[in-house]
Structure formats: structure tokens, C-alpha cells
Amino acid sequence: MLASIAAVPAPVAAPVTAIAASTAAVRQKTLKTSIGCSGIGLHSGARVAMTLKPGQPDCGIVFHRTDIAGAGAVIPARWDSVGDTRLNTCVANGKGVVVRTIEHLMAALAGSGVDNAVIEINGPEVPVMDGSAAPFLFLIECAGVVEQSAARRHLEIRRPVVVKDGEKMAMLTPSRGFGVSFEIDFDSAAIARQSFGLALRGGAFKTQISRARTFGFEHEVHQLRAAGLARGGSLDNAVVIGEGRVLNEEGLRYEDEFVRHKILDAVGDLYLAGGPILGQFRGVRSGHALNNRLLAELFSDRANYEWVVLEPAMLEPVAEAPARRRVAANA
């Protein structure tokens, strides 16, 4: 099976600019060993088992539905495989086979620097775990990460790219490293208007972002479940807001956990580009659909980007993104 997975074609036929000697290049990484978990799907409510396995160089992140026979069971985790984006990011392979709610796992893989992995799963949705990326990050740390022989490709943003939908906006601009900033504004006293930004280097993803949980509103639960969504959602795997307050007894993990989770989602969505980004992302009320539209717009013009190979010394620290702020709903 690994041979066919390794043969999945790259989403963009673009040359790699070697700005560093190949012998000194930053290397691709994969898992040192396999590791598994099980849980329920946030939207399906179905129990699923999943195993993270090492991947061959250049195979990328690939999902393998073990409950489906044949080549149609393989789905590459790429921006051009994205289908449904209603409250999750779903990838499909054109043969009716899907894997839903991949964004938290993708964020953990991005935060761990894992380039290649085969994700075996026996159902159509990644388990939600506690609603954050922290459990997946823990699994990756337990499995270990190792370097591979191939050089790592970085996606360098060459000029600003922006997409909008009313008051929503998502944008990528050139930068020497990867930074993310986000702004949200909800008509709820429990959330209100929040913004947060940081440079994702070192352990920033783990300490600042990974534990932020998905969230939803109590009054929307019936409507969502009628639409086939949030059937596995509970206070154990999501922050639930009701009557202007957080219903979870333990409260929030971060004062501004809501905007941090939106950053977590964006990190996962952007990793579907096929490699780490050298650029600054800014989101304003953006979500999975707009994040995917941003990647489509980016790859629509070859002048927007370049795939590059770097030496470790070239990954210089990028200036911090705007500091967080929290503003009251009536500000």
C-alpha cells in the first residue's frame, strides 16, 4: 500500500528553487513509529479508530480508509482535495470517499514539522478527542519524529494574496517565517471581539495554540444535529456557550481560547498547501471555506509563490505578529 501512496501526484507542477546546497538543506520529517488512538467523530458521533504511520519521503500527508478496499481508499490531504467546509475541513478523492474534520490533526502535524505520514482510519471522520490539537500532538511526541533523506520544500509567498466574503477576509503576505494573526467578533458576551497573533516558531504552537478547543452555541445544537452536524459534540470535546456564558465547569484554557482555536484551524487548513509556508497569514472572521479559497487563489497564479529549499540558518526568526487584545462586545 505504501508504494501506491507514495505515488500520489503533487498538487502543483512547479520547480523547486534550491537556494541552499542539498547536502545542508532542511530535511523532511516523518514519524519514528506508528501510534494509534480511538474516539468519536465530532459531527458523525460515530466511534472511529485511527493510526498515524510513517510515510515515505515526498508522499505528504495521506489518509487511508481501512474500511474501504482498493485504491479508492486513499485520499491525499491537499487543498485541491477539499470538499465540504461546513464547520470542518473534509477531503475527498473524487470516488465518493471522504475523511472529515481533519483540521486539528493537520494542525498538530504542522506544529510538529511532520511532512510525510499515512493516516489509517476506519471511518469517515477523524476522532475529535478533546476538541483541540493537543491529544494529536501528544501522540506525535510519543511516536517520535525523525529526519528523512529528502530536502524539505517551503512554500514562499512572493506577493500578497487576499480573498474576501463580505466582512470576512483571509490574506497571505510575504515573510521570512510563518506567522498567524486572527480577529473574531461574535454577538455573545462570552466571546465578544478578540484578536491574537504570533510567530509560529520553536514551541509556540504547543504552548500558545494546541490546547484551544473548538466551540459552539447551545441554542444552535438542535439545528446543527438536524443538518447532520455536531452529533458527537459534548462538553467533553467542545467549549459550549449558552446565555452569554461558558457552560463547561472547568472554564477556559486560555482567556481568549476562541480566537486561538480559530488560529489552530487556520494552521491546519493552510498545511493542506503541501508544505510549510514562508508567509504571514491574517484572518478576519475567516473559516474553513475562506481558508481553502485563499489557497486556491494562491495557486491560481505562479507569480504568487515559489517552492524553495532552505538551509537551517535561513529559517531566521520572523518578527512577532501583532500582540493579542481583547475588546468588549460594546466597544
Backbone torsions as a table, in degrees:
resi	resn	phi	psi	omega
1	MET	NA	-35.6	-177.7
2	LEU	-62.3	-32.9	-178.9
3	ALA	-63.7	-42.7	-179.9
4	SER	-71.7	-33.9	177.4
5	ILE	-65.3	-41.7	-179.0
6	ALA	-64.8	-20.5	-176.7
7	ALA	-88.5	0.8	178.4
8	VAL	-58.2	125.7	-175.1
9	PRO	-68.4	149.8	176.9
10	ALA	-68.3	147.8	-175.9
11	PRO	-71.9	-24.1	-176.3
12	VAL	-133.0	123.9	178.3
13	ALA	-85.9	87.3	-176.2
14	ALA	-133.7	141.4	-179.8
15	PRO	-70.7	152.0	176.4
16	VAL	-98.3	126.9	177.2
17	THR	-87.2	114.8	-179.9
18	ALA	-85.5	96.4	179.3
19	ILE	-96.8	10.8	175.4
20	ALA	-144.3	150.9	177.9
21	ALA	-62.8	136.9	-174.8
22	SER	-60.0	-29.7	-178.7
23	THR	-70.4	-20.7	-177.7
24	ALA	-112.8	10.1	-174.3
25	ALA	-72.7	153.7	169.4
26	VAL	-60.5	133.3	-174.3
27	ARG	-97.3	153.6	172.3
28	GLN	-67.3	158.4	179.8
29	LYS	-132.9	152.1	173.7
30	THR	-141.7	-179.0	178.5
31	LEU	-75.9	145.1	178.9
32	LYS	-73.8	-34.9	180.0
33	THR	-150.8	169.1	179.9
34	SER	-80.6	152.3	177.9
35	ILE	-153.4	144.4	-175.3
36	GLY	-126.6	169.2	177.0
37	CYS	-157.0	171.0	175.0
38	SER	-146.4	158.8	-179.5
39	GLY	177.0	-167.7	-179.8
40	ILE	-107.5	154.8	176.6
41	GLY	-80.2	137.1	-178.7
42	LEU	-59.1	-43.4	-175.5
43	HIS	-94.8	-38.3	-178.4
44	SER	-79.4	-32.1	-174.7
45	GLY	76.7	2.8	-178.0
46	ALA	-86.8	146.7	176.6
47	ARG	-79.4	139.5	-176.9
48	VAL	-141.7	148.4	174.4
49	ALA	-112.1	141.9	-175.7
50	MET	-140.0	139.7	177.5
51	THR	-127.5	127.8	175.6
52	LEU	-92.7	124.8	-175.4
53	LYS	-125.8	152.5	176.4
54	PRO	-58.6	148.8	177.4
55	GLY	-120.6	152.1	178.4
56	GLN	-68.9	155.1	176.6
57	PRO	-52.8	136.6	176.5
58	ASP	71.7	7.4	177.8
59	CYS	-81.6	-19.9	-177.8
60	GLY	74.2	-161.1	176.1
61	ILE	-96.7	123.7	-175.2
62	VAL	-131.7	133.3	174.5
63	PHE	-94.7	140.7	178.3
64	HIS	-128.8	110.3	177.9
65	ARG	-77.4	105.1	-176.7
66	THR	-75.1	-11.3	177.7
67	ASP	-88.2	2.1	-179.2
68	ILE	-125.6	133.2	-177.7
69	ALA	-87.9	153.7	173.1
70	GLY	87.7	-179.9	-176.8
71	ALA	-65.6	-21.7	180.0
72	GLY	-69.7	-2.9	-179.6
73	ALA	-84.0	-8.5	-174.6
74	VAL	-98.0	131.4	179.0
75	ILE	-132.9	115.8	176.6
76	PRO	-72.4	139.7	178.1
77	ALA	-85.3	86.5	-176.3
78	ARG	-136.6	157.9	-178.9
79	TRP	-61.1	-33.7	-178.2
80	ASP	-85.6	6.5	172.8
81	SER	-104.3	-1.7	-175.9
82	VAL	-72.5	133.3	177.0
83	GLY	-114.4	-100.7	-178.1
84	ASP	-66.1	132.7	177.3
85	THR	-125.8	24.3	177.4
86	ARG	-78.8	101.9	177.9
87	LEU	59.4	19.1	174.6
88	ASN	-169.8	169.2	171.7
89	THR	-110.8	122.5	-177.0
90	CYS	-117.1	133.9	174.9
91	VAL	-109.5	147.3	-178.8
92	ALA	-139.1	159.5	-177.8
93	ASN	-111.2	12.3	178.7
94	GLY	82.5	-2.0	179.7
95	LYS	-115.2	19.4	178.6
96	GLY	83.0	5.1	-179.1
97	VAL	-100.3	129.8	-175.4
98	VAL	-131.2	160.3	165.4
99	VAL	-135.8	122.7	-175.0
100	ARG	-101.8	162.9	172.5
101	THR	54.4	53.6	-177.8
102	ILE	-91.8	-8.3	-167.4
103	GLU	-63.6	-37.5	-179.0
104	HIS	-70.2	-40.3	175.8
105	LEU	-65.3	-43.3	178.8
106	MET	-62.2	-37.4	178.3
107	ALA	-64.3	-41.4	178.8
108	ALA	-64.8	-40.4	177.6
109	LEU	-64.3	-41.8	177.7
110	ALA	-63.9	-45.8	-179.1
111	GLY	-65.5	-23.0	179.1
112	SER	-94.4	-5.7	-179.6
113	GLY	72.9	25.0	179.2
114	VAL	-84.4	119.6	-179.7
115	ASP	-90.8	-37.4	-172.2
116	ASN	-127.7	127.0	178.1
117	ALA	-162.2	147.2	173.9
118	VAL	-108.5	121.3	-177.7
119	ILE	-104.5	103.0	177.7
120	GLU	-86.7	130.6	-175.6
121	ILE	-145.3	137.8	-174.7
122	ASN	-100.7	26.2	177.9
123	GLY	-161.0	-179.0	-172.7
124	PRO	-89.2	7.5	-177.4
125	GLU	-148.3	136.2	175.9
126	VAL	-65.5	136.8	178.7
127	PRO	-61.6	141.1	-174.9
128	VAL	-77.4	-23.1	-177.0
129	MET	56.8	-121.7	-179.5
130	ASP	-99.3	10.1	178.2
131	GLY	91.3	2.4	179.7
132	SER	-124.4	-171.5	176.4
133	ALA	-95.7	-7.0	-174.1
134	ALA	-59.8	-44.3	178.6
135	PRO	-61.5	-37.1	178.3
136	PHE	-69.8	-37.8	176.7
137	LEU	-62.7	-39.9	177.5
138	PHE	-62.8	-43.3	178.2
139	LEU	-60.5	-44.0	-179.7
140	ILE	-63.8	-41.5	178.7
141	GLU	-65.1	-37.2	178.3
142	CYS	-67.8	-39.1	179.3
143	ALA	-71.4	-32.7	-176.3
144	GLY	87.5	155.6	179.6
145	VAL	-124.8	134.7	-178.6
146	VAL	-127.6	150.4	175.8
147	GLU	-77.3	153.2	177.3
148	GLN	-117.8	175.8	-174.4
149	SER	-74.9	-27.3	-174.6
150	ALA	-79.6	148.6	176.4
151	ALA	-72.9	145.8	179.4
152	ARG	-84.1	133.3	176.4
153	ARG	-92.2	130.8	174.4
154	HIS	-108.2	141.8	179.5
155	LEU	-94.5	101.9	-177.9
156	GLU	-87.2	123.5	176.7
157	ILE	-79.0	122.5	-173.9
158	ARG	-94.8	-26.8	178.4
159	ARG	-155.0	159.0	-176.3
160	PRO	-60.4	139.9	176.0
161	VAL	-131.2	130.6	-176.3
162	VAL	-140.4	143.3	172.3
163	VAL	-130.7	147.5	-177.4
164	LYS	-135.7	154.4	174.1
165	ASP	-147.8	92.4	-174.1
166	GLY	63.7	-122.5	179.0
167	GLU	-84.3	-3.2	-179.8
168	LYS	-88.5	145.5	-178.7
169	MET	-152.6	144.3	173.0
170	ALA	-138.0	136.8	-172.8
171	MET	-146.7	144.3	171.3
172	LEU	-121.3	134.0	177.8
173	THR	-131.2	156.9	-178.1
174	PRO	-61.6	145.9	177.8
175	SER	-165.5	158.1	179.6
176	ARG	-79.3	-13.5	179.5
177	GLY	-142.3	-171.2	-178.6
178	PHE	-105.5	119.6	176.9
179	GLY	-129.4	152.4	-178.1
180	VAL	-136.2	135.6	170.8
181	SER	-135.0	149.8	-174.1
182	PHE	-147.8	147.9	176.3
183	GLU	-131.9	134.7	175.4
184	ILE	-130.7	159.3	179.2
185	ASP	-152.5	109.7	-179.2
186	PHE	-117.9	146.9	177.7
187	ASP	-82.5	62.7	179.9
188	SER	-150.7	131.4	-179.3
189	ALA	-64.1	-23.9	-178.8
190	ALA	-73.6	-22.9	-179.1
191	ILE	-114.5	-55.1	-178.6
192	ALA	58.5	-139.7	-178.4
193	ARG	-108.5	124.7	-178.0
194	GLN	-135.1	149.5	171.7
195	SER	-144.5	152.0	-179.3
196	PHE	-156.5	146.7	177.5
197	GLY	-152.0	149.4	178.3
198	LEU	-161.6	159.8	171.9
199	ALA	-89.4	125.7	-176.6
200	LEU	-88.5	83.1	176.8
201	ARG	-137.2	162.5	-179.0
202	GLY	58.7	-132.0	-178.9
203	GLY	-100.1	20.5	-175.1
204	ALA	-60.9	-40.7	-179.0
205	PHE	-61.6	-45.4	-177.3
206	LYS	-64.8	-47.1	-173.2
207	THR	-82.3	-30.8	-171.9
208	GLN	-104.3	-21.6	-169.9
209	ILE	-127.4	-39.5	-164.6
210	SER	-59.0	-30.2	-174.7
211	ARG	-88.9	-1.6	-179.2
212	ALA	-72.5	125.9	-174.3
213	ARG	-94.2	155.7	172.8
214	THR	-63.1	158.8	-175.6
215	PHE	-143.7	160.0	178.9
216	GLY	-160.6	174.2	-175.6
217	PHE	-108.5	136.2	-177.6
218	GLU	-56.7	-40.0	-175.3
219	HIS	-71.2	-11.4	180.0
220	GLU	-97.6	-6.2	-172.8
221	VAL	-58.2	-48.8	-177.0
222	HIS	-61.1	-45.0	-179.3
223	GLN	-63.3	-42.1	-179.8
224	LEU	-65.1	-43.8	-178.5
225	ARG	-68.1	-32.3	175.4
226	ALA	-65.9	-26.3	178.7
227	ALA	-90.5	6.3	179.3
228	GLY	82.7	18.8	-178.1
229	LEU	-117.8	158.6	173.2
230	ALA	59.4	22.3	-179.3
231	ARG	-69.9	-20.9	177.4
232	GLY	-104.3	6.1	-177.9
233	GLY	-75.1	142.3	178.1
234	SER	-159.0	177.5	177.6
235	LEU	-68.1	-11.6	178.2
236	ASP	-82.8	-18.6	-176.1
237	ASN	-134.9	16.4	178.0
238	ALA	-160.5	153.4	169.7
239	VAL	-87.1	123.6	-177.6
240	VAL	-111.8	129.9	-179.1
241	ILE	-107.8	129.1	176.9
242	GLY	-140.0	132.5	178.5
243	GLU	52.1	43.1	174.7
244	GLY	74.9	14.3	179.5
245	ARG	-141.8	159.4	177.5
246	VAL	-80.7	127.5	-176.5
247	LEU	-85.0	-19.6	179.9
248	ASN	-64.4	127.1	-176.8
249	GLU	-60.7	-35.2	-177.8
250	GLU	-78.0	-7.2	179.8
251	GLY	74.5	-155.2	-175.8
252	LEU	-95.0	152.9	177.2
253	ARG	-84.6	-29.2	173.1
254	TYR	-132.1	151.3	178.5
255	GLU	-56.6	-38.1	-179.1
256	ASP	-114.0	48.6	-175.7
257	GLU	-59.0	-30.4	-175.8
258	PHE	-64.9	-49.9	-179.6
259	VAL	-70.5	-31.1	177.3
260	ARG	-66.4	-35.4	177.2
261	HIS	-68.0	-34.9	176.5
262	LYS	-63.5	-34.3	174.5
263	ILE	-67.0	-42.7	178.0
264	LEU	-56.6	-47.2	178.2
265	ASP	-59.0	-44.0	-178.3
266	ALA	-64.1	-39.9	178.0
267	VAL	-60.0	-43.5	178.7
268	GLY	-66.2	-44.3	179.5
269	ASP	-63.0	-41.3	-177.2
270	LEU	-71.7	-23.5	179.0
271	TYR	-69.8	-11.8	174.0
272	LEU	-72.0	-3.9	175.0
273	ALA	-65.3	-22.7	178.9
274	GLY	106.4	5.9	178.6
275	GLY	176.2	169.9	179.2
276	PRO	-66.5	143.2	-176.0
277	ILE	-97.2	135.3	168.0
278	LEU	-100.7	90.6	-176.1
279	GLY	178.7	168.3	179.2
280	GLN	-107.4	124.3	175.8
281	PHE	-99.1	136.6	172.8
282	ARG	-129.7	126.8	178.0
283	GLY	-121.2	136.5	174.9
284	VAL	-124.3	106.9	-178.5
285	ARG	56.0	23.9	-178.6
286	SER	-75.7	163.1	177.2
287	GLY	-145.0	-167.6	-174.8
288	HIS	-59.9	-41.3	-178.0
289	ALA	-63.4	-46.6	-177.4
290	LEU	-71.7	-35.1	176.2
291	ASN	-60.3	-41.3	178.8
292	ASN	-70.5	-37.2	175.5
293	ARG	-61.5	-34.8	179.0
294	LEU	-63.2	-43.8	178.6
295	LEU	-65.9	-38.7	177.6
296	ALA	-61.7	-41.8	178.5
297	GLU	-66.9	-40.4	178.3
298	LEU	-57.6	-50.0	-175.4
299	PHE	-80.5	-3.6	179.9
300	SER	-74.6	-16.7	-178.1
301	ASP	-136.7	118.7	-176.8
302	ARG	-60.4	-22.6	-179.9
303	ALA	-74.6	-11.7	-177.3
304	ASN	-77.8	-22.4	-169.5
305	TYR	-150.7	168.2	173.5
306	GLU	-152.5	136.7	174.0
307	TRP	-84.7	126.0	-175.9
308	VAL	-130.8	155.3	174.5
309	VAL	-112.4	133.0	-172.4
310	LEU	-120.5	154.2	165.4
311	GLU	-83.3	153.7	178.7
312	PRO	-53.4	-37.6	-178.1
313	ALA	-67.2	-19.5	-178.6
314	MET	-79.7	-12.6	177.2
315	LEU	-84.7	66.1	-177.7
316	GLU	-70.6	149.6	176.8
317	PRO	-57.6	135.8	176.9
318	VAL	-95.6	148.9	179.1
319	ALA	-58.1	143.0	-179.2
320	GLU	-59.7	144.2	174.2
321	ALA	-71.3	169.4	-177.6
322	PRO	-52.2	139.9	-179.5
323	ALA	-65.8	155.7	-177.5
324	ARG	-68.6	158.3	171.8
325	ARG	-152.4	152.3	178.8
326	ARG	-128.2	126.2	-176.5
327	VAL	-121.4	137.8	-178.6
328	ALA	-64.3	157.1	-175.5
329	ALA	-62.2	-29.5	-177.2
330	ASN	-96.2	12.7	-178.3
331	ALA	-74.5	NA	NA
